[in-house]
Amino acid sequence: MNYPKTERGPVVETFFGEKVADPYRWLEADVRVDKKVAAWVDEQSTFTDAYLKGLPERAAFEKKLTNLFDFERYGLPVKAGKYLFFRHNTGLQNQSVLYVRNADGSGERRALIDPNGWAKDGATALDDWLPSPDGSKVAYSVQDGGTDWRSVKVIDVATGQVLADTIQHVKFSRLTWAGNDAVIYSRFPEPKAGEAFQAVSSNQSVWYHKLGTGQGEDRQLYATPDNPRLYHLAQVTHDQRWMVVSTSTGSEKGNAVGIAAVGRGEWTVRPLITSLSDEWTLVEGVGDQLWFITSMDAPRKKIMRVDLSGKEPVFTTVVPESAAVLDLASIVGDRLMLNYLRDVKAELRVSGLDGQGVTTVALPGIGSIAAVVGEPGDRQGYFAFSGFTQPATIYAFDAAKPASASVWEAPKLAFDPADFETQQVFYPSKDGTKIPMFIIRRKDLKGPVPTILYGYGGFNVSILPGYSPARLAWLQAGGAYAVANLRGGGEYGEAWHLAGKGPTKQNVFDDFIAGGEWLKANGVTSKDGLAVEGGSNGGLLVGAVVNQRPDLIAAAHPAVGVMDMLRFDKFTAGREWVFDYGFPEKEADWRLLRSYSPYHNVKAGTPYPAVLVTTADTDDRVVPGHSFKYAAALQAAGLGPKPQLIRIETRAGHGSGKPVSKQIEESADVFAFLAHWTGLTPKD
C-alpha cells in the first residue's frame, strides 16, 4: 500500500554494547501540543478512515452494533441513609445516568447526575461516585476525554445542587467519606504545563477536604516524600472508626497498610503492615476489627481478621486458602460474601464473620460476579452476574438466606442468549502446561468459522467471562470468539502470575500461539480464519506474537498496546510496570525486553497478517507514542500485500469513559477489518 510518508530520525543509542536505532522517537511527542506529530496523525487517520469506510462488511457491523448496544441496563445499587443509588442507561445514551430513589421502594426514581450534557461529543464521563454515610450527598469524579486525571465534585441529593467544591489533580484514587461533610482522596502535585499527559507521575499523597472550603485549605494526611514512586489509597470503614491506607508500587502484587483511629479523632497514620511482599485488601471493618483479603502464605488468598482493640494488633485467619482463588469479598449484614474463581468461573460462598458455616450460592451458569455490595448491619445486599452472552443481571439477597437471591433488575434484550454456546477447553502450551480457553459461538453454525482469539496474560489480572455487546456482534455475524486465560494473569493465583512475568514472559506468548494452533487443529477455525486481539498489555501480546508467528494469523488488532519495551518506563504510570516486565536499565532484563519488544522486532520483508493498530490521543496510561512508533515501523518494513494501519481515536484514552457512539464506531471499524481478512461475511 502507498502509506503516508513517515520521517525517519537519526536516533541511535548503545545499550550494553548493542546499538539500537529508534528512528521514530519523534512520534513520542504529545499529539495535543506537537504540530509535527499532529500532522502525522491527521495523515494516518485520513488514510485509515478511507480504507475502513470502504470495507463492504462495515455497514452490516455498524447496524448490528447499534442494535446490540440499544438495551436498557442497570448498575449495582448502593444504599445510603434512606436512599438507593444506581446507574441506568436506556440503551444508546453515551453515558449512564446516576439515579436515586427511596430505599423502601416508595416514590419515583429521579436522575441525580446526568453526564450526557457535559460535552457535545459525549466524551466527558461520570467515573467513580460514592454517597455520604447518611445519603445526603454524593461525591463523584469527572473524567474528560478518557484521561486518567479526574476532578471531584459533590452534589446535594435532596436539592440536586452541585456544591462549589472542586478537587483537582486526582488520579488513581478512590473516594471515601469522613463523616458526612468531608471527603478523603488521593492526588498528585499539579503537573507542569504541557506535561500532564506524558510525564511520570510521582509523589501521590492522601488528602482531607472539608466541604465548603477551597482545595488550598485541604489537609495532607499521608505521603512518602522519601519514596515518591509509591501510590496511596485511603478507605474509611462504614462505621467511621478506622481509616486504612494501602501503599503500593502500583503494579507489584504486594502492599503495605497503615491505619488511623479516626473514630477517636486520631488522623496520624501508623503502620500495620510494613512489607510490600504480600497483598492486603481491606474487606470492611466492624468496631475495632478489620477483615482483609491477603496473599500472605496463601498464593490463592485467604481472609484474615485483625483485632485492633488491644495494645498490639492480633491477626487471625478466619477463611483459609482453598483450591479455588479468592477474588472478591465483602461484608453484608453479619456474613462474609466470598467470590471465588474455580477454573476461571465464579463461585459464590457465604460464611459467618468468623469463617464458620460456609454455604454456596447457586449461580446461573458460566459467568463472573463484578461485585457484591452491602454493608455490615444491613442484611440487604446485591450482586451482578454476567456471562459471555448474558449482560449483567442484578440480584438482590438477604444475607441471612443468600441462596434465595432474586432478580432485582435484568437487562431487556433483543436477542436470545440460548442461541449461543460457551465451551471451556484446556489445551497444552509449548511446555505442556494446560491453558484454559473459552470458545463462544452460535449453536446453529457447524464446522470452521472465522475466529478471534483474545488474550491478556499479565499483572495478575484475571480475564473473566463477561458480556460485551461488541463481541456479540461478531458472534451474531457468524464468527467464533475465543478467550485464552494465559499465564501471567491471576486466574490460578500467584503461581500462575509468576509463570508469565519478567524472565518467564515468553510463556505468555507461547500460550497464545498454542491457543491459535489448537483452534485450527480442532476445527474451530480454518487455515486462514484466525484473528488475534488484545488491549494494553494484551496489545503487547498481539504485537509480540505477530512478530514471532506471522504465518499463524490472518488479521491482528493490537489495541492501546505497550510496544516499545525499552522505553515504557519513561512515561506516566509506566515506571511501575517494571515489576511485571523487568527493568530496562538492568542488562539481563534489557536483553529479554529487547528480544520480544514489538517495535524492535518487526521482520522486514516477511509476509505479515493484516494489522489494525488502535490507540487514542488522550491515552495517558499507555501513551499513544507506543502505537505511533509501532505502526510506522510496520509500514516501513515491506510486510507483503496485507495492510498495516493505525486508527487513532480523538478525545479518548485507555478505554474507560468512552461514549457509546465512539464504541460503536470503533467496533464497526475493527470487526469489518477482521472480518474482511478472515473471510467472514456477516450473517443475519
VOGU-3710 file (C-alpha; in Angstrom, 3 decimals, decimal comma):
1> mnypktergp> 0,000/0,000/0,000  1,063/3,569/-0,593  1,167/4,665/3,053  1,667/8,265/4,136  5,369/9,033/4,463  6,883/8,906/7,934  10,161/10,694/8,528  12,990/8,585/9,956  15,052/10,307/12,599  18,752/9,795/13,388
11> vvetffgekv> 18,395/8,421/16,942  20,751/5,504/17,637  21,666/4,538/21,197  24,039/1,977/22,672  22,892/-0,288/25,483  25,203/-2,887/26,986  27,366/-2,835/23,884  24,488/-3,119/21,406  23,418/-0,288/19,120  19,661/0,234/18,853
21> adpyrwlead> 18,044/2,533/16,311  14,925/4,444/17,281  14,057/6,285/14,047  10,560/7,237/15,167  11,468/8,665/18,574  9,949/11,981/17,471  6,497/10,350/17,443  6,626/10,119/21,239  5,856/13,855/21,492  2,373/14,781/22,717
31> vrvdkkvaaw> -0,006/14,937/19,752  -2,035/17,631/21,525  0,846/20,115/21,520  3,351/18,964/18,874  2,333/20,188/15,405  4,560/17,716/13,577  3,065/14,713/15,368  -0,429/16,152/14,932  0,138/16,415/11,173  1,324/12,782/11,073
41> vdeqstftda> -1,786/11,703/12,985  -4,046/13,615/10,588  -2,451/11,954/7,555  -2,640/8,479/9,051  -6,242/8,993/10,178  -7,350/10,204/6,760  -5,664/7,228/5,096  -7,066/4,660/7,534  -10,571/6,128/7,639  -10,838/5,986/3,855
51> ylkglperaa> -9,802/2,326/3,876  -12,134/1,292/6,701  -15,154/3,157/5,361  -14,683/1,326/2,063  -14,895/-2,152/3,571  -18,074/-3,910/2,395  -18,564/-5,548/5,813  -18,670/-2,300/7,772  -22,311/-1,264/7,269  -23,596/-4,629/8,480
61> fekkltnlfd> -21,462/-4,467/11,621  -22,475/-0,895/12,409  -26,141/-1,906/12,184  -25,628/-4,951/14,404  -23,636/-2,957/16,942  -26,227/-0,188/17,137  -28,958/-2,753/17,770  -26,918/-4,630/20,367  -25,877/-1,563/22,345  -29,502/-0,411/22,424
71> feryglpvka> -30,703/-2,257/25,522  -31,791/-0,973/28,918  -29,274/-1,757/31,647  -28,611/-1,054/35,318  -25,589/-0,810/37,560  -25,248/-2,174/41,082  -27,292/-0,192/43,625  -25,714/1,343/46,718  -27,782/2,098/49,800  -27,010/5,118/51,999
81> gkylffrhnt> -29,365/6,577/54,572  -32,907/6,454/53,218  -31,791/6,351/49,576  -30,775/3,830/46,959  -28,389/4,994/44,218  -27,768/3,245/40,897  -26,732/3,870/37,300  -29,087/3,356/34,386  -28,792/3,574/30,617  -31,793/3,499/28,282
91> glqnqsvlyv> -29,619/1,969/25,580  -27,796/4,370/23,295  -27,092/7,084/25,836  -23,400/7,937/25,562  -23,028/7,834/29,338  -25,103/6,122/32,009  -27,088/8,341/34,375  -26,909/8,148/38,183  -30,388/7,809/39,681  -31,678/7,950/43,235
101> rnadgsgerr> -34,857/6,612/44,777  -36,171/5,842/48,226  -34,628/2,687/49,619  -38,019/1,433/50,827  -39,289/1,406/47,246  -41,724/4,278/47,669  -41,872/7,184/45,248  -40,339/7,542/41,812  -36,706/7,414/40,873  -35,103/10,641/39,706
111> alidpngwak> -31,979/11,466/37,753  -29,324/12,880/40,051  -26,236/13,133/37,818  -26,624/13,056/34,038  -23,238/13,417/32,294  -24,762/13,364/28,806  -24,968/17,149/28,736  -21,386/17,731/29,863  -19,803/17,559/26,387  -21,202/17,656/22,853
121> dgatalddwl> -19,236/14,556/21,858  -20,278/12,636/24,977  -16,650/12,118/25,995  -16,925/13,640/29,476  -17,909/10,847/31,833  -19,109/10,217/35,352  -16,447/7,937/36,800  -16,410/6,975/40,482  -19,197/8,005/42,850  -19,993/7,417/46,495
131> pspdgskvay> -22,850/8,666/48,690  -22,114/10,039/52,138  -22,997/7,689/55,013  -26,322/9,441/55,617  -27,122/9,629/51,893  -27,435/13,414/51,889  -24,634/13,994/49,382  -22,748/12,176/46,640  -19,076/12,733/45,881  -18,247/11,935/42,277
141> svqdggtdwr> -15,312/12,152/39,903  -15,409/13,529/36,360  -13,277/12,117/33,543  -12,773/14,183/30,398  -11,684/12,733/27,067  -10,574/9,404/28,519  -7,693/10,749/30,606  -6,650/9,154/33,898  -6,882/12,575/35,556  -10,079/13,294/37,483
151> svkvidvatg> -11,796/16,242/39,084  -14,052/15,623/42,077  -17,375/17,326/42,757  -20,131/16,934/45,359  -23,895/17,109/44,818  -26,674/17,638/47,357  -29,115/14,747/46,972  -32,267/16,499/48,175  -31,885/19,611/46,009  -29,793/18,271/43,125
161> qvladtiqhv> -27,497/21,271/43,539  -23,805/20,776/42,752  -21,761/22,307/45,553  -18,977/24,797/44,894  -16,310/22,313/45,995  -13,955/21,220/43,202  -10,943/18,962/43,776  -8,302/18,787/41,037  -5,184/16,733/40,154  -6,794/13,477/41,257
171> kfsrltwagn> -5,556/10,262/39,639  -5,558/6,585/40,657  -7,699/7,470/43,662  -10,723/6,151/45,443  -13,270/8,354/47,147  -14,163/7,866/50,788  -16,126/9,955/53,255  -15,036/11,225/56,667  -18,411/11,706/58,289  -20,957/13,458/56,098
181> daviysrfpe> -19,090/16,689/55,466  -15,558/15,750/54,356  -14,057/13,724/51,510  -10,728/11,868/51,554  -8,944/11,399/48,237  -5,524/10,789/46,634  -3,829/13,283/44,344  -0,549/14,150/42,662  1,167/17,539/42,594  -0,083/19,823/39,846
191> pkageafqav> 1,785/18,789/36,675  3,952/21,268/34,836  2,447/22,957/31,801  2,353/20,585/28,833  3,390/17,516/30,869  0,085/16,283/32,296  -0,387/13,512/29,734  3,167/12,187/29,455  5,329/12,929/32,492  5,981/10,218/35,068
201> ssnqsvwyhk> 3,530/10,525/37,958  5,260/10,865/41,332  4,536/11,889/44,918  0,937/10,772/45,300  -0,499/11,613/48,706  -3,751/11,335/50,672  -5,748/14,477/51,461  -8,734/15,583/53,569  -11,210/18,039/52,060  -13,767/19,782/54,271
211> lgtgqgedrq> -16,888/20,683/52,311  -17,349/24,400/51,841  -13,622/25,161/51,726  -11,192/25,631/48,849  -8,780/22,899/47,845  -5,913/25,089/49,005  -7,147/24,557/52,565  -7,123/20,749/52,299  -5,046/18,837/54,820  -2,467/16,254/53,791
221> lyatpdnprl> -2,996/13,033/55,724  -0,335/10,745/54,326  2,658/10,911/51,977  6,036/9,260/51,442  8,313/12,005/50,086  11,326/9,755/50,678  9,849/7,289/48,166  7,927/9,309/45,552  7,112/6,278/43,392  4,630/4,847/45,902
231> yhlaqvthdq> 0,861/5,046/45,456  -1,568/5,529/48,347  -5,281/4,729/48,593  -7,386/5,531/51,650  -10,621/3,942/52,807  -12,715/4,703/55,892  -14,726/1,836/57,359  -18,520/2,070/57,145  -18,812/2,853/60,861  -16,231/5,658/60,557
241> rwmvvststg> -13,955/4,043/63,159  -10,805/3,444/61,121  -9,049/4,845/58,090  -6,975/2,270/56,239  -4,248/3,431/53,827  -2,904/0,975/51,266  0,572/1,765/49,902  1,926/0,042/46,811  4,159/0,498/43,797  1,127/0,415/41,522
251> sekgnavgia> 1,688/-2,887/39,733  3,667/-5,020/42,173  1,365/-7,523/43,849  2,075/-6,539/47,455  1,157/-3,504/49,523  1,805/-2,028/52,925  -1,052/-0,972/55,211  -1,337/1,980/57,550  -4,203/2,731/59,934  -5,578/5,733/61,788
261> avgrgewtvr> -8,199/5,629/64,555  -10,284/8,423/63,029  -13,281/7,491/65,171  -11,241/8,728/68,132  -10,104/11,820/66,270  -6,640/10,395/65,550  -5,571/11,183/61,970  -1,921/10,187/62,212  -1,363/7,069/60,112  0,608/4,350/61,885
271> plitslsdew> 1,969/1,187/60,266  0,069/-2,079/60,409  1,797/-3,970/57,563  5,214/-2,619/56,534  6,262/-5,142/53,890  5,313/-4,873/50,211  5,662/-8,635/49,772  2,009/-9,634/50,160  -1,352/-8,321/49,080  -3,650/-6,877/51,755
281> tlvegvgdql> -7,051/-5,659/50,542  -9,494/-4,277/53,100  -12,855/-6,022/53,044  -14,510/-3,951/55,790  -14,329/-3,070/59,439  -16,717/-3,552/62,346  -15,749/-1,758/65,511  -12,081/-2,445/66,186  -11,884/-5,445/63,871  -10,789/-5,309/60,243
291> wfitsmdapr> -11,111/-8,065/57,648  -8,602/-8,364/54,796  -8,071/-10,496/51,712  -4,393/-11,412/51,827  -1,899/-13,492/49,887  0,410/-13,884/52,902  1,344/-17,578/52,964  -1,639/-18,090/50,642  -0,956/-17,607/46,914  -4,656/-18,272/46,197
301> kkimrvdlsg> -5,557/-15,864/49,020  -7,419/-16,123/52,296  -9,329/-13,905/54,760  -7,608/-12,610/57,892  -9,206/-10,652/60,719  -7,150/-8,044/62,552  -8,241/-7,125/66,081  -7,125/-3,599/66,989  -8,739/-3,388/70,429  -5,549/-4,139/72,348
311> kepvfttvvp> -2,101/-2,589/72,539  -0,902/-4,759/69,658  -2,913/-5,967/66,660  -3,938/-9,623/66,680  -4,051/-11,412/63,310  -6,328/-14,422/62,853  -7,041/-16,466/59,730  -10,819/-16,845/59,522  -11,153/-18,202/55,959  -8,133/-20,310/54,988
321> esaavldlas> -6,783/-20,677/51,477  -8,702/-23,135/49,315  -8,199/-24,880/45,985  -10,136/-22,067/44,293  -8,793/-18,499/44,058  -10,400/-15,891/46,311  -11,192/-12,954/44,040  -13,505/-10,586/45,955  -15,058/-10,328/49,401  -17,491/-8,078/51,233
331> ivgdrlmlny> -19,459/-7,972/54,463  -23,243/-7,819/54,215  -25,194/-7,950/57,469  -23,198/-10,360/59,609  -21,960/-12,501/56,723  -18,808/-12,682/54,652  -19,645/-12,838/50,948  -16,768/-14,627/49,201  -16,390/-14,695/45,424  -14,011/-17,422/44,239
341> lrdvkaelrv> -12,684/-18,413/40,834  -12,707/-22,125/40,076  -11,218/-22,732/36,645  -11,979/-19,061/35,842  -15,695/-19,403/36,677  -17,383/-17,591/39,560  -18,275/-19,457/42,737  -20,096/-17,524/45,488  -19,718/-18,689/49,082  -21,139/-17,253/52,298
351> sgldgqgvtt> -19,821/-17,627/55,850  -20,087/-16,043/59,250  -17,636/-13,288/60,141  -15,595/-15,972/61,894  -15,425/-18,011/58,681  -17,743/-20,706/60,000  -20,945/-22,082/58,479  -19,853/-21,871/54,840  -22,576/-22,294/52,223  -22,524/-21,903/48,440
361> valpgigsia> -24,957/-19,819/46,390  -26,030/-21,393/43,093  -25,209/-19,223/40,077  -26,901/-19,354/36,652  -24,153/-20,889/34,549  -20,675/-19,902/33,369  -20,007/-16,306/34,304  -18,468/-13,814/36,676  -19,506/-11,622/39,587  -18,480/-7,989/39,243
371> avvgepgdrq> -19,051/-7,187/42,920  -21,190/-7,985/45,943  -22,370/-4,811/47,673  -23,957/-4,139/51,032  -22,730/-3,169/54,464  -22,327/-4,609/57,953  -25,507/-4,499/59,987  -27,832/-4,404/56,969  -28,930/-7,776/55,603  -29,901/-6,364/52,198
381> gyfafsgftq> -27,245/-6,960/49,564  -26,824/-7,057/45,799  -24,544/-8,701/43,275  -24,144/-8,540/39,493  -23,687/-11,707/37,450  -22,835/-11,795/33,751  -21,597/-14,239/31,125  -20,212/-14,056/27,627  -23,696/-13,858/26,093  -25,625/-12,554/29,116
391> patiyafdaa> -25,373/-8,891/30,180  -25,145/-8,158/33,886  -28,239/-9,127/35,835  -28,569/-7,535/39,279  -29,639/-9,872/42,078  -30,933/-8,823/45,499  -30,498/-11,063/48,522  -30,981/-11,289/52,258  -27,621/-12,034/53,878  -29,334/-14,376/56,342
401> kpasasvwea> -30,572/-16,546/53,447  -28,494/-15,643/50,367  -29,493/-18,799/48,494  -32,883/-17,153/47,919  -31,381/-14,335/45,816  -33,877/-12,896/43,336  -33,566/-10,706/40,251  -33,597/-7,005/41,137  -33,125/-5,732/37,581  -32,429/-7,698/34,415
411> pklafdpadf> -31,388/-6,282/31,048  -34,037/-6,202/28,345  -32,546/-7,959/25,317  -33,404/-8,104/21,637  -31,700/-11,498/21,236  -31,880/-14,885/22,907  -28,707/-15,896/24,797  -29,784/-19,511/24,321  -28,872/-19,184/20,632  -25,192/-19,251/21,647
421> etqqvfypsk> -22,983/-21,767/23,385  -19,927/-21,358/25,593  -17,384/-24,163/25,806  -14,309/-24,296/28,016  -11,331/-26,345/26,857  -7,856/-26,929/28,291  -5,113/-27,088/25,685  -1,375/-27,816/26,068  1,078/-24,959/25,711  4,601/-25,375/24,359
431> dgtkipmfii> 5,904/-26,738/27,682  2,858/-28,942/28,272  1,075/-26,621/30,733  -2,703/-26,841/30,357  -4,200/-23,467/29,445  -7,947/-22,815/29,862  -9,792/-21,231/26,955  -13,429/-20,289/26,453  -14,925/-20,620/22,966  -18,206/-18,849/22,217
441> rrkdlkgpvp> -20,219/-19,259/19,023  -23,706/-19,637/17,573  -25,237/-23,065/18,163  -26,554/-23,336/14,615  -23,159/-22,922/12,919  -21,089/-26,054/12,424  -17,585/-26,512/11,091  -14,719/-23,997/10,954  -15,672/-20,307/11,115  -13,565/-17,124/11,259
451> tilygyggfn> -12,419/-16,807/14,864  -10,968/-14,062/17,046  -8,557/-15,197/19,770  -8,280/-12,749/22,678  -5,638/-12,689/25,409  -4,015/-10,552/28,092  -1,623/-12,512/30,302  -0,116/-10,099/32,797  -0,174/-8,109/36,036  -2,063/-10,805/37,955
461> vsilpgyspa> -5,235/-9,749/36,087  -7,868/-12,439/35,582  -9,824/-12,337/32,311  -13,288/-13,487/33,328  -16,462/-14,428/31,468  -18,309/-11,171/30,896  -20,629/-9,556/28,417  -19,639/-7,274/25,554  -22,246/-6,070/23,036  -19,404/-5,509/20,582
471> rlawlqagga> -18,218/-9,101/20,879  -21,770/-10,342/20,423  -21,927/-8,550/17,062  -19,062/-10,762/15,872  -20,867/-13,852/17,166  -24,163/-12,872/15,564  -22,344/-12,292/12,279  -21,260/-15,926/12,296  -17,800/-15,820/13,829  -16,442/-17,557/16,910
481> yavanlrggg> -14,674/-15,810/19,777  -12,053/-17,495/21,957  -10,673/-16,153/25,248  -7,425/-17,758/26,418  -6,569/-17,443/30,123  -2,820/-17,144/29,722  -0,119/-17,382/32,328  0,803/-14,013/33,794  -2,801/-13,486/34,859  -4,358/-14,219/38,229
491> eygeawhlag> -6,781/-16,975/37,245  -4,955/-19,596/39,335  -3,284/-17,424/41,927  0,190/-16,023/42,291  1,957/-19,070/40,827  0,079/-18,513/37,547  1,128/-14,864/37,592  4,785/-15,654/38,250  4,806/-18,120/35,362  4,219/-15,256/32,914
501> kgptkqnvfd> 6,121/-12,218/34,162  9,682/-10,973/33,863  12,009/-13,819/32,836  9,027/-16,115/32,112  7,178/-13,643/29,843  7,774/-15,810/26,775  5,400/-18,352/28,320  2,559/-15,890/27,704  3,355/-15,663/24,010  3,790/-19,435/23,756
511> dfiaggewlk> 0,408/-19,955/25,457  -1,290/-17,634/22,964  0,378/-19,213/19,950  -0,598/-22,679/21,191  -4,189/-21,483/21,557  -4,274/-20,371/17,939  -2,786/-23,665/16,806  -5,365/-25,602/18,845  -8,264/-23,658/17,307  -7,064/-24,617/13,831
521> angvtskdgl> -6,191/-28,230/14,645  -9,574/-28,830/16,272  -11,706/-27,377/13,512  -12,892/-24,231/15,255  -11,381/-22,088/12,525  -9,700/-22,619/9,184  -6,132/-22,176/7,989  -6,787/-18,541/7,028  -9,523/-17,768/9,530  -7,677/-16,743/12,709
531> aveggsnggl> -7,623/-13,169/14,008  -5,997/-12,113/17,281  -6,673/-9,155/19,525  -5,747/-7,755/22,893  -5,500/-4,406/24,624  -2,852/-2,650/26,745  -0,604/-5,486/27,972  -2,694/-7,566/25,575  -1,662/-5,200/22,787  1,949/-6,048/23,614
541> lvgavvnqrp> 0,960/-9,720/23,459  -0,536/-9,348/19,986  2,435/-7,330/18,717  4,944/-9,871/20,024  3,043/-12,872/18,650  2,563/-11,252/15,239  6,359/-10,874/15,062  7,028/-14,404/16,283  4,376/-16,249/14,251  3,089/-14,072/11,392
551> dliaaahpav> 2,226/-17,235/9,456  -0,320/-18,310/12,075  -2,502/-15,225/11,868  -4,729/-13,734/9,165  -5,505/-10,449/10,938  -4,456/-8,731/14,155  -5,821/-5,974/16,357  -3,335/-4,686/18,955  -5,179/-2,010/20,963  -3,517/0,689/23,114
561> gvmdmlrfdk> -0,505/-1,597/23,392  2,857/-1,326/25,135  5,000/-1,584/22,006  8,406/-0,117/22,917  9,675/-2,302/25,734  12,924/-0,351/26,078  11,210/2,955/26,937  7,881/2,037/28,548  9,119/3,270/31,917  9,680/6,836/30,670
571> ftagrewvfd> 6,014/7,877/30,647  3,161/8,375/33,144  2,458/5,145/35,062  4,877/3,042/33,005  7,601/3,234/35,611  5,586/0,831/37,785  5,325/-1,855/35,124  8,949/-2,830/35,712  7,702/-5,224/38,382  5,929/-7,287/35,724
581> ygfpekeadw> 8,168/-6,675/32,705  11,611/-6,060/34,179  13,957/-3,086/34,488  15,273/-1,687/31,180  18,355/-0,359/32,975  19,401/-3,882/34,058  21,267/-5,810/31,388  19,567/-9,187/31,837  16,132/-7,577/31,805  17,050/-5,299/28,902
591> rllrsyspyh> 18,125/-8,229/26,742  14,892/-10,065/27,485  12,790/-6,977/26,712  14,757/-6,358/23,531  14,081/-9,934/22,416  10,298/-9,507/22,214  9,637/-5,738/22,055  7,097/-5,396/19,194  8,609/-2,147/17,889  12,131/-3,575/17,751
601> nvkagtpypa> 11,365/-6,989/16,248  9,330/-6,302/13,114  10,609/-8,769/10,481  11,234/-6,653/7,399  10,333/-8,341/4,128  8,296/-11,092/5,793  4,618/-11,535/4,832  2,583/-10,277/7,775  -1,091/-10,543/8,644  -3,365/-7,558/8,164
611> vlvttadtdd> -2,810/-5,366/11,232  -5,106/-2,646/12,569  -3,415/-0,804/15,433  -5,787/1,246/17,590  -4,950/3,948/20,097  -6,279/7,297/21,317  -4,849/10,786/21,559  -5,619/11,189/25,275  -4,355/7,808/26,442  -2,124/8,770/29,355
621> rvvpghsfky> -1,908/5,206/30,685  -0,122/3,699/27,670  0,841/6,817/25,752  -0,093/6,706/22,037  3,558/7,119/21,033  3,900/3,355/21,566  1,353/2,672/18,831  2,538/5,534/16,604  6,095/4,182/16,513  4,988/0,583/16,043
631> aaalqaaglg> 2,660/1,456/13,154  5,401/3,500/11,483  7,788/0,547/11,798  5,226/-1,823/10,277  4,512/0,464/7,340  8,215/0,923/6,567  9,111/-2,781/6,675  7,633/-4,099/3,425  5,462/-6,777/5,006  3,575/-8,017/1,972
641> pkpqliriet> 0,220/-7,228/0,394  -1,930/-7,033/3,527  -2,430/-3,592/5,119  -0,818/-2,334/8,329  -2,956/0,573/9,507  -3,447/2,688/12,603  -6,770/4,031/13,866  -6,414/6,977/16,264  -9,453/7,981/18,320  -9,829/11,614/19,386
651> raghgsgkpv> -10,824/12,692/22,889  -10,469/9,183/24,186  -8,000/7,423/26,429  -7,153/3,911/27,535  -10,780/2,806/27,344  -12,763/3,965/30,358  -15,365/6,670/29,874  -15,585/6,165/26,115  -19,066/7,191/24,906  -21,340/4,595/23,340
661> skqieesadv> -21,252/6,375/19,970  -17,455/6,096/19,813  -17,582/2,459/20,937  -19,947/1,613/18,091  -17,839/3,443/15,500  -14,593/1,849/16,640  -16,036/-1,659/16,894  -17,599/-1,384/13,432  -14,197/-0,467/12,008  -12,328/-3,209/13,874
671> faflahwtgl> -14,757/-6,042/13,143  -15,146/-5,048/9,494  -11,350/-5,163/9,172  -11,012/-8,528/10,921  -13,968/-9,982/9,027  -12,565/-8,837/5,688  -9,225/-10,545/6,267  -10,579/-13,747/7,826  -13,301/-14,272/5,231  -16,340/-13,598/7,428
681> tpkd> -19,409/-12,395/5,549  -21,787/-11,057/8,243  -24,915/-13,191/8,639  -28,287/-12,086/9,943
//
